[in-house]
């Protein structure tokens, strides 16, 4: 019997690749998505993507979506407490593991595994240490737009652009092309995990808390 897994979904490219990978592994059954949302802003934490677009993604993927709401200035203590509450409910429903899209930050992986162990669950990392992920992303037919960049590392010209080969080629050599160190975040709108493409419109670019955000809106929204 396949192990029931909850998928930690950020809406970005690494999440999409990891979900695609684990969905093809018969050892696991992904039963739902879990996303952290910032209260007040009603957007995916760090990525800055509107809740409505998150819901469109989940609907197109065809998996139920659960949300963990965090305050605007959430501390680690708040994050851990709210995630623990969500994990306990998930564990009671017969789910024994959570999958993540992390690639190579060992301390983050260790942190996730430690927190999950406290509630008797395991962490799964489907794309951990895989090489050349951007090319795999393109080859599989995924498409994403960059929604957030760290203004201390990249300037505003990088936000609101498609995540494509041209984008990667223009990155400073010091920046990881996966954005694994938080240099940039993305929103995936097309690819093999979706039943239909996610329609969106590009809004304003704003700077907040040393990050540039590109506001995406559901197509046709007023």
NUMI-247679 format. One line per 2 residues: number of its first residue (from 1); for each residue x, y, z negated of N, C-alpha, C, CB. Coordinates in steps of 0.001 Angstrom, whole numbers, always signed. Atoms other than C-alpha are relative to their C-alpha. Glycine has a CB too. Example, Ala and Ser with C-alpha at 12.3 -4.5 7.8 and 13.67 -1.06 7.14 Angstrom:
// NUMI-247679
1> +890 -1190 +0 +12300 -4500 -7800 +900 +1200 +0 -992 +27 -1246  -820 -1190 +60 +13670 -1060 -7140 -770 +1090 -730 +414 +462 +1415
END
This chain:
// NUMI-247679
1> +840 -1200 +0 +0 +0 +0 +877 +1253 +0 -951 +4 -1226  -779 -1229 -110 +1304 +3445 +944 -128 +841 -1275 -454 +815 +1224
3> -11 -866 +1174 +2288 +5773 -1880 -711 +1310 +329 +1452 +268 -476  +727 -1252 -218 -60 +8765 -2213 +885 +1186 -356 -1302 +31 -832
5> -904 -1133 +138 +1795 +12039 -1781 -747 +1309 +201 +1154 -111 +995  +459 -1367 -187 +882 +15687 -2255 +1125 +764 +676 -413 +665 -1358
7> -1037 -728 -718 +2708 +18013 +127 +37 +1460 -428 -222 -101 +1506  -199 -1393 +390 +4122 +21325 -1104 +147 +841 +1262 +1250 +157 -926
9> +106 -672 -1300 +3113 +23555 +1815 +196 +1510 -144 -1367 -295 +645  -256 -1445 +13 +4578 +27040 +2356 -548 +688 +1236 +1488 +269 -112
11> +464 -560 -1261 +3205 +27502 +5855 +1108 +270 +996 -735 +1257 -257  -1140 -314 -841 +6711 +27888 +7268 +565 -1191 +752 +1063 +600 -822
13> -567 +985 -923 +8927 +25977 +9675 +534 -1250 -704 +1110 +637 +800  -552 +1175 +673 +10658 +23714 +7135 -1115 -890 -546 +940 +425 -1136
15> +1169 +770 +434 +7318 +22684 +5650 -577 -791 +1165 -1075 +929 -595  +586 +663 -1164 +6047 +21880 +9131 +836 -1199 +436 -140 +987 +1158
17> -882 +1101 -382 +9087 +19765 +9962 -73 -1152 -1001 +1440 +496 +118  +50 +1035 +1035 +8945 +17920 +6652 -1329 -748 +30 +222 +620 -1383
19> +1312 +648 -72 +5202 +17250 +6964 -73 -909 +1218 -1128 +1052 +50  -21 +830 -1207 +5674 +15971 +10504 +807 -1275 -242 +590 +789 +1191
21> -875 +1147 +251 +8482 +13686 +9338 -644 -1018 -926 +1316 +464 -591  +569 +943 +961 +6724 +12192 +6339 -1300 -619 +521 -253 +699 -1336
23> +1250 +531 -555 +3464 +11771 +8262 +252 -1206 +897 -733 +1086 +786  -348 +1138 -836 +5295 +9316 +10508 +624 -1157 -764 +929 +437 +1066
25> -600 +1027 +855 +6571 +7259 +7567 -1115 -810 -662 +939 +642 -1078  +1096 +846 +481 +4246 +4347 +6774 +64 -293 -1497 -1 -1296 +754
27> -101 +209 +1444 +5507 +4187 +3194 -857 +996 -781 +1452 +110 -445  +686 -1076 +702 +3572 +7362 +2391 -1328 +360 +656 +887 +1223 -65
29> +1277 -544 -461 +47 +8719 +2671 -140 +1412 -577 -1212 -923 -434  +163 -1384 +457 -146 +12515 +2478 -1491 +270 -171 +647 +1020 +1010
31> +1420 -137 +306 -3460 +13254 +769 -446 +1455 -138 -317 -744 -1268  +393 -1401 +125 -3361 +17042 +525 +1189 +927 +25 -778 +213 -1268
33> -1004 -1059 +7 -1468 +20311 +661 -148 +824 -1272 -131 +901 +1258  +5 -867 +1178 -505 +22507 -2291 +837 +1239 +315 +555 -751 -1266
35> -682 -1251 -322 +442 +26176 -1877 -120 +977 -1156 -575 +619 +1284  +59 -1065 +1000 +1349 +28932 -4328 -418 +1299 +684 +1375 +170 -723
37> +559 -1239 -538 -583 +32155 -3728 +135 +1094 -1046 -1488 -186 +417  -176 -1116 +927 +147 +35544 -5271 -1323 +702 -244 +1036 +995 +538
39> +1252 -652 +370 -2833 +36965 -7144 +48 +1485 +351 -284 -186 -1503  +62 -1412 -349 -3991 +40411 -6068 +325 +230 +1462 +946 +796 -867
41> -363 -90 -1413 -2166 +40201 -2750 -739 -1047 +832 +1511 -166 +170  +656 +1113 -690 -3913 +36920 -1869 +790 -443 +1232 -1422 +396 +408
43> -907 +418 -1066 -936 +35854 +196 +903 -1124 -504 +848 +1198 +503  -938 +1058 +351 +1415 +32869 +287 +1214 +631 -662 +414 -828 +1251
45> -1125 -554 +746 +4119 +33557 -2282 +1267 +5 +851 +231 -798 -1290  -1244 -255 -737 +7338 +34917 -705 -218 +162 +1507 +981 -1129 -246
47> +181 -92 -1449 +6113 +34382 +2863 -867 +1194 +390 -621 -1284 +532  +828 -1168 -260 +3546 +37179 +2603 -1132 -233 +985 +846 +1093 +496
49> +1037 +330 -981 +1016 +35372 +4813 -1367 -15 -671 +287 -1367 +667  +1358 -90 +551 -2675 +36040 +4259 -605 -1378 -265 -900 +781 +951
51> +644 +1250 +405 -4732 +33379 +2534 -863 -583 +1117 -849 +227 -1244  +869 +476 -1083 -7105 +33191 +5505 +781 -794 +1035 -703 +1176 +675
53> -821 +720 -968 -4275 +32116 +7814 +495 -1323 -577 +1186 +862 +437  -350 +1250 +679 -3139 +29537 +5273 -1132 -1006 +137 +314 +254 -1490
55> +1162 +883 -91 -6648 +28105 +5293 -214 -500 +1426 -1251 +723 -491  +91 +431 -1395 -6649 +28020 +9101 +1016 -1101 +278 +226 +1191 +955
57> -1010 +1046 -170 -3424 +26012 +8990 -499 -1328 -565 +1320 +406 -682  +452 +1231 +655 -4851 +23491 +6536 -1134 -655 +775 -449 +291 -1432
59> +1125 +528 -765 -8037 +23125 +8580 +479 -666 +1283 -995 +1115 +326  -519 +562 -1242 -6070 +22518 +11772 +830 -1258 -248 +838 +1036 +730
61> -758 +1198 +373 -3784 +20016 +10024 -953 -1135 -373 +960 +305 -1176  +991 +1003 +372 -6846 +18252 +8656 +205 -601 -1371 -3 -1081 +997
63> -213 +463 +1370 -5787 +17974 +5010 -608 +993 -983 +1507 -193 -288  +531 -917 +1012 -7460 +19391 +1893 +1107 +867 -590 -705 -782 -1115
65> -961 -966 +509 -5737 +22468 +482 -316 +363 -1440 +13 +1253 +870  +109 -480 +1378 -5147 +23218 -3203 +935 +1194 -152 +349 -1134 -1038
67> -811 -1204 +198 -3777 +26547 -4428 +345 +157 -1473 -741 +1255 +516  -431 -385 +1343 -1782 +27528 -7482 +214 +1511 +44 +1321 -777 -456
69> -81 -1460 -29 -2253 +31234 -8203 +1014 +495 -1029 -1386 +626 -267  -1035 -590 +847 +696 +33184 -9612 -175 +1506 -50 +1408 -363 +514
71> +97 -1455 +126 +741 +36753 -10918 +1074 +664 +858 +139 +438 -1484  -897 -735 -899 +2556 +39439 -8907 +1450 -48 -469 -451 +1448 +119
73> -1360 +34 +541 +5573 +39404 -11217 +204 -1276 -816 +275 +1252 -874  -28 +1288 +687 +5459 +35735 -12098 +1395 -349 -511 -494 -1094 +928
75> -1257 +477 +581 +8153 +34413 -14424 +132 -1490 +271 +64 +292 -1530  -196 +1442 -140 +9663 +30932 -14258 -905 -774 -944 +1459 -368 -258
77> +856 +658 +995 +7698 +30075 -17394 -1436 -108 +507 +32 +771 -1336  +1365 +21 -542 +4415 +31035 -15743 -102 -997 +1151 -420 +1410 +477
79> -11 +916 -1147 +5300 +29176 -12552 -25 -1449 -472 +1239 +250 +884  -92 +1382 +461 +6234 +26011 -14429 -1273 -441 -709 +1193 -168 -927
81> +1218 +353 +725 +3134 +26119 -16636 -1163 -265 +960 -372 +1116 -983  +1113 +166 -934 +716 +26542 -13750 +215 -1193 +932 -189 +1273 +822
83> -287 +1165 -825 +2468 +23967 -11618 -193 -1287 -791 +1424 +74 +551  +182 +1191 +836 +2465 +21496 -14507 -1477 -343 -107 +604 +217 -1407
85> +1447 +226 +80 -1288 +21930 -14879 -517 -627 +1296 -742 +1327 -286  +423 +543 -1296 -1764 +21293 -11159 +499 -1423 +199 +500 +888 +1137
87> -568 +1332 -182 +528 +18273 -11199 -708 -1042 -856 +1480 +16 -330  +702 +937 +869 -1256 +16670 -14125 -1337 -404 +610 -214 +613 -1387
89> +1273 +304 -662 -4570 +16922 -12263 +244 -917 +1198 -714 +1307 +452  -339 +805 -1167 -2917 +15468 -9185 +356 -1422 -418 +1164 +636 +775
91> -401 +1327 +496 -1408 +12605 -11181 -1226 -806 -417 +981 +133 -1192  +1224 +683 +433 -4811 +11772 -12646 -791 -532 +1191 -875 +948 -827
93> +710 +420 -1210 -6127 +11464 -9077 +730 -1124 +736 -187 +1189 +934  -701 +1136 -585 -3615 +8691 -8354 +1138 +359 +937 -960 -833 +726
95> -1125 -432 -829 -956 +10757 -6602 +1272 -83 -833 -219 +1451 +548  -1198 +249 +808 +2535 +9772 -7708 +1219 +800 +434 +335 -1450 +42
97> -1172 -723 -494 +4820 +12050 -5670 -405 +1286 +704 +812 -883 +949  +178 -1263 -725 +5187 +15515 -4177 +1144 +130 +999 -38 +1235 -984
99> -1013 -156 -1043 +7021 +16173 -906 +288 +1474 +245 -452 -677 +1304  -454 -1380 -192 +9034 +19325 -156 +800 +112 +1295 +853 +472 -1206
101> -754 -253 -1218 +10708 +20937 +2836 +1404 +505 -235 -724 +971 +833  -1363 -447 +295 +14031 +21623 +1138 +1005 -740 +869 +330 -210 -1485
103> -992 +561 -919 +17163 +21011 +3207 +1326 -327 -681 +244 +962 +1136  -1329 +292 +548 +20397 +21360 +1252 +331 +688 -1327 +1021 +384 +995
105> -304 -654 +1276 +20105 +23442 -1940 -217 -997 -1137 -884 +1274 -205  +83 +1082 +975 +20909 +20770 -4507 -633 +443 -1312 +1375 -558 -264
107> +553 -466 +1270 +20032 +22874 -7557 -1526 +118 +56 +614 +1349 -375  +1459 -75 -163 +16514 +23486 -6175 -600 -1405 -28 -372 +721 +1329
109> +477 +1386 -7 +16084 +19774 -5501 +4 -578 -1414 +872 -867 +933  -124 +501 +1370 +17294 +18909 -9003 -1069 +611 -905 +1401 +304 -557
111> +1020 -709 +785 +14943 +21525 -10513 -1389 -603 +245 -3 +1509 +356  +1311 +575 -326 +11926 +20100 -8691 -130 -1403 -585 -212 -39 +1530
113> +48 +1366 +513 +12776 +16527 -9630 -152 -20 -1514 +1254 -761 +406  +64 -70 +1461 +13249 +17488 -13272 -1404 +349 -471 +1001 +1028 -532
115> +1346 -408 +397 +9877 +19234 -13499 -1025 -1089 +283 -396 +1281 +720  +935 +1074 -334 +8061 +16394 -11758 +145 -1179 -962 +223 -469 +1443
117> -235 +1116 +923 +9668 +13813 -14052 -733 +208 -1319 +1500 -170 -259  +688 -309 +1258 +8051 +15588 -17017 -1460 -424 +22 +92 +1484 -293
119> +1398 +433 -111 +4625 +14604 -15689 -95 -1377 +674 -825 +1042 +797  +4 +1363 -523 +5650 +11155 -14444 -146 -105 +1502 -1084 -758 -632
121> +103 +12 -1457 +5912 +12036 -10757 +1400 +69 +633 -878 +1181 +491  -1264 -12 -737 +8635 +11814 -8098 +4 +1084 +1070 +257 -1367 +638
123> -149 -935 -1099 +9970 +14244 -5529 +492 -715 +1250 +956 +1124 -381  -411 +566 -1285 +10328 +13357 -1841 +462 +1158 +883 -1175 -813 +682
125> -605 -1070 -799 +12496 +15398 +547 +265 -538 +1412 +1332 +525 -664  -79 +673 -1303 +11823 +14221 +4126 +1075 +522 +943 -1302 +109 +676
127> -995 -521 -940 +14287 +16539 +5903 +1298 +377 -713 -560 +1217 +743  -1202 -304 +775 +16992 +16677 +3232 +1255 -397 +778 -38 -725 -1362
129> -1321 +201 -623 +20495 +17035 +4750 -59 -345 +1482 +734 -1091 -720  +76 +236 -1445 +19227 +16683 +8309 +664 +1165 +742 -1484 -171 +459
131> -706 -1021 -752 +21329 +18566 +10843 -788 +532 +1186 +1299 -541 +472  +570 -632 -1192 +20316 +20924 +13660 -1526 +21 -12 +482 -717 +1239
133> +1462 -42 +123 +16760 +21358 +12408 -664 +999 +948 -376 +339 -1416  +652 -905 -945 +16031 +24459 +14516 -213 -633 +1374 +819 +1261 +146
135> +149 +617 -1316 +16673 +22514 +17725 -1056 -1089 -30 +1331 -574 +479  +1041 +1024 +141 +14522 +19635 +16467 -1372 +653 -24 +219 -837 -1282
137> +1246 -758 +94 +11808 +22166 +15655 -478 +404 +1395 +189 +1252 -889  +348 -425 -1358 +11891 +23548 +19203 -357 -1201 +872 +1162 +785 +632
139> +214 +1169 -850 +12118 +20116 +20836 -1356 -665 -255 +1114 -1008 -219  +1291 +605 +354 +9001 +18911 +19002 -1186 +855 +430 -67 -238 -1496
141> +1074 -873 -457 +7027 +21860 +20336 -591 +906 -1062 -1072 -816 +567  +464 -916 +1040 +6652 +23790 +17096 +266 +1446 +414 +690 -310 -1349
143> -191 -1431 -216 +6259 +27572 +17233 -281 +735 -1300 -916 +525 +1141  +145 -748 +1253 +6681 +30049 +14385 +376 +1453 +223 +874 -615 -1119
145> -348 -1408 +0 +6887 +33763 +13734 +618 +342 -1351 -1245 +888 +293  -680 -391 +1235 +9189 +35346 +11153 -838 +1069 -701 +1448 +524 +292
147> +910 -887 +727 +7020 +37014 +8508 +675 +824 -1078 -1090 -800 -617  -671 -670 +1111 +9568 +38107 +5907 +1502 -157 +152 -473 -565 -1360
149> -1457 +95 +36 +13272 +38955 +5805 +510 +755 -1216 +635 +560 +1306  -660 -651 +1128 +15544 +39900 +2939 +733 +1227 +531 +987 -980 -733
151> -561 -1249 -512 +16385 +43570 +3572 +1449 +213 -421 -834 +1165 -466  -1400 -111 +420 +19680 +43158 +1726 +928 -758 +959 +170 -537 -1437
153> -791 +851 -888 +20809 +40686 +4405 -281 +280 +1475 -275 -1461 -303  +412 -223 -1388 +18842 +41430 +7603 -784 +1297 +117 -844 -1181 +515
155> +771 -1230 -177 +17364 +44603 +9054 -1374 -315 +584 +756 +990 +912  +1416 +164 -341 +13767 +45159 +10093 -227 -570 +1395 -702 +1321 -112
157> +197 +489 -1366 +14331 +44149 +13726 -225 -1515 +47 +1202 +367 +859  +141 +1458 +11 +14295 +40482 +12675 -1392 -460 -442 +1045 -606 -912
159> +1312 +414 +487 +10796 +40478 +11160 -1053 +230 +1085 -374 +770 -1294  +1052 -115 -1002 +7678 +39963 +13266 +377 -592 +1346 -366 +1431 +179
161> -470 +610 -1244 +9630 +38024 +15899 -225 -1509 -4 +1484 +307 +215  +70 +1449 -95 +9275 +34512 +17176 +1296 -608 -516 -271 -444 +1453
163> -1173 +762 +392 +11607 +32028 +15576 +387 -855 +1194 -268 -877 -1280  -416 +709 -1200 +13388 +30949 +18728 +1520 +65 +130 -684 +594 +1253
165> -1446 +34 -181 +16868 +30449 +20132 +593 +1401 +34 +352 -743 +1278  -494 -1378 -59 +17263 +34175 +20819 +123 +588 -1406 -936 +875 +865
167> -35 -470 +1390 +16426 +34953 +17181 +1233 -550 -711 -1287 -419 -754  -1138 +635 +670 +19020 +32479 +15939 +1326 +565 +513 -39 -1523 +208
169> -1240 -501 -588 +21676 +33738 +18344 +352 +1404 -486 -110 -3 +1509  -240 -1366 +447 +21250 +37288 +17012 +293 +103 -1495 -1184 +852 +336
171> -265 -37 +1436 +21625 +36338 +13355 +1486 +213 -265 -480 -1296 -670  -1408 -98 +400 +24860 +37421 +11640 +548 -1390 -317 +162 +940 -1226
173> -591 +1319 +221 +27271 +34504 +11328 -77 -445 -1456 +1439 +3 +449  +85 +331 +1423 +26943 +34686 +7546 -1379 -523 -407 +343 +1218 -828
175> +1381 +398 +317 +23216 +33855 +7714 -260 -1422 +482 -1017 +978 +642  +345 +1367 -362 +22055 +30242 +7670 -1134 +16 +1019 -398 -819 -1253
177> +1055 -17 -1020 +19988 +29600 +10835 -1309 -636 -455 +483 -705 +1230  +1235 +543 +584 +17499 +27673 +8697 -651 +986 -963 +292 -1312 -727
179> +522 -922 +1013 +17057 +30623 +6329 -131 -668 -1357 -1352 +550 +432  +143 +806 +1209 +17574 +28110 +3517 +366 +767 -1265 +855 -1235 +105
181> -372 -805 +1164 +19092 +30735 +1221 -970 +1150 -253 +1398 +549 +179  +1010 -1040 +192 +15964 +32894 +1447 +195 +1210 +893 -2 +441 -1423
183> -249 -1125 -882 +17255 +35120 +4250 -1253 +417 +771 +1111 -342 +967  +1251 -300 -704 +13923 +34854 +6083 -996 -1125 -219 +252 +210 +1513
185> +1084 +974 +130 +10573 +33082 +5951 -896 +105 +1224 -820 +231 -1312  +747 +59 -1253 +8137 +32092 +8668 -1417 -539 -174 +742 -855 +992
187> +1358 +525 -74 +4590 +31148 +9647 -99 -828 +1273 -1072 +1155 -20  +112 +891 -1154 +4077 +28141 +11925 -1433 +54 +528 +401 -1464 -376
189> +1337 -138 -566 +1182 +28584 +14318 -326 -1029 +1083 -157 +1373 +565  +272 +1016 -1019 +1553 +25712 +16782 +993 -1148 -168 +88 +606 +1439
191> -876 +1152 +98 +3009 +22223 +16964 -769 -1287 -167 +952 +171 -1138  +642 +1314 -7 +2299 +18491 +16763 -815 -346 -1245 +1030 -1028 +183
193> +804 +296 +1190 +845 +18581 +13230 -1377 +666 +55 +740 +452 -1255  +1254 -749 -91 -1983 +20905 +14339 -929 -569 +1063 +285 +1461 +297
195> +986 +406 -989 -5194 +19948 +16091 -272 +1129 +983 -1296 -432 -684  +137 -1162 -881 -5401 +23463 +17492 +927 +1108 -470 -1466 +500 +39
197> -905 -1098 +281 -3161 +26520 +17668 -654 +1005 -944 +428 +686 +1299  +506 -997 +946 -3523 +29095 +14868 +94 +1378 +657 +803 -37 -1353
199> +30 -1306 -666 -4596 +32411 +16411 +236 +1110 -1022 -1352 +214 +730  -310 -1105 +905 -3166 +35551 +14814 +308 +1261 +792 +1185 -360 -914
201> -395 -1284 -579 -2475 +39215 +15497 +1058 +620 -895 -1226 +957 +163  -1087 -630 +762 +620 +41158 +14444 -440 +1370 -497 +1280 +127 +865
203> +344 -1274 +607 -8 +44015 +12036 +1237 +829 -325 -812 -226 -1254  -1083 -906 +371 +2224 +46521 +10287 +1172 -738 -642 -518 +1065 -947
205> -1180 +449 +729 +5743 +45943 +9041 +204 +946 -1176 +1270 -43 +926  -177 -811 +1202 +6231 +47144 +5460 +1206 -519 -786 -1287 -23 -882
207> -1094 +395 +874 +9114 +47111 +3005 -503 +23 -1431 +1234 +932 +176  +460 +92 +1379 +8341 +45903 -499 +988 -859 -788 -1443 -594 -75
209> -898 +762 +882 +10705 +44833 -3290 +1208 -560 +747 -763 -1141 -662  -1203 +333 -763 +13738 +44753 -960 -224 -1085 +1051 +1084 -439 -939
211> +312 +912 -1086 +11952 +42602 +1637 -818 +731 +1058 -759 -1240 -523  +861 -466 -1082 +10511 +43467 +5032 -1039 -1084 +269 +829 +329 +1295
213> +1080 +930 -289 +7110 +41864 +5628 -729 +445 +1265 -981 -95 -1195  +864 -257 -1144 +5184 +41614 +8879 -1379 -560 -325 +579 -634 +1313
215> +1346 +406 +377 +1462 +41514 +8179 -698 -674 +1179 -813 +1211 -488  +756 +722 -1014 -247 +38836 +10249 -1475 -29 -391 +550 -1438 +179
217> +1436 +31 +244 -4018 +38909 +10587 -632 -1074 +867 -642 +1378 +280  +715 +950 -846 -6421 +36234 +11790 -536 +723 +1237 -1158 -680 -787
219> +452 -650 -1221 -7311 +36980 +15387 -1475 +334 -79 +274 -882 +1207  +1381 -445 +31 -10491 +39011 +15626 -441 +565 -1339 -882 -1121 +365
221> +370 -535 +1305 -10399 +40087 +11943 -124 +1511 +53 +1023 -406 -1058  +220 -1448 +50 -11661 +43573 +11174 +868 +614 -1088 -1494 +325 -250
END
